[in-house]
Amino acid sequence: MSIRCTVESAFFIAWSFLEKTGELGPPDASANILLDAIEAQLKTGERRPLMLANKAIDAYRNSNRPLAAREARLG
């Protein structure tokens, strides 16, 4: 699997999960957080899409997401 396919797959998994749980915030900011997390992991040698996605979700949840996204999840 090429790096591009790996990134696309990991991103889709993470995005879909966050969307289904109602945690996804503004698209541009959310995409940047997920892609930055995936890129950082790729630099360490990680290539498993599910692992990339799971850690990107963790990074997203630990980021300073917009308040509206946090409130929507809690309320």
N, C-alpha and C positions, 0 to 999 in steps of 0.2 A: 504494500500500500504506500503510495507516495505521501510526502509530508503534507501536500495540499489536501489530499483526501482525508488524511488523519485529522488535520485541523478542522476541516468541514464537518466531519463526523462527530468529533468531540464537541464542537460548538453547537451543533444541532441537538445533541443529547442534552447538554446543559441548558440551552435556551428552552427546549421543549419542557424539560422538567420544571424550570423556574416559572414558565408560563402557566403550566397546569396547577402549580401550587399557589399561584397568585402573587408570587414574590417579585416578578419581573417589573422593573421600573421603566423609566424612559428608554426607548430603544437605543439611541446613540450611546448614552452613558453605560447602559447595561452591556452592550456589545463590546465596548472598549475594555471594561473590567474583565469580561470573560476571555477575550482575545489576549489581553496582557497576561492573564494567569496561564493560559495555554502556552503562549510563547515562552514564558519563564520556565515552564516544565520541559518544553522541547529542548531548551538550552542545557538542561541537566541530563538529557538523553532519554527521557520518557517518551514512549511512542504508542502506548496502549490507549486507544480512544476513550474507553470507559474510565480509566484512571485519570486521564487528562480532564474529562468532563467532571468527574467527582471533585477533583481538587479545584477546578474553576468554580464550581458551585460553592464550595467552602470559601473561596476567596471572595466571591460575590456577596455571600452572607456576612462576611467579616468586613466588607468595605463600608465606606460611608455612603450607603445608598440614600437616595432622596427620601425624605420623611414620608411622603405620600405612599411609597411602596411599603415601608415598614408598617404604617398605620393600616393599610389595606390587608396586610397579612395578619395583623393582630386583631383586627376588628371586623 
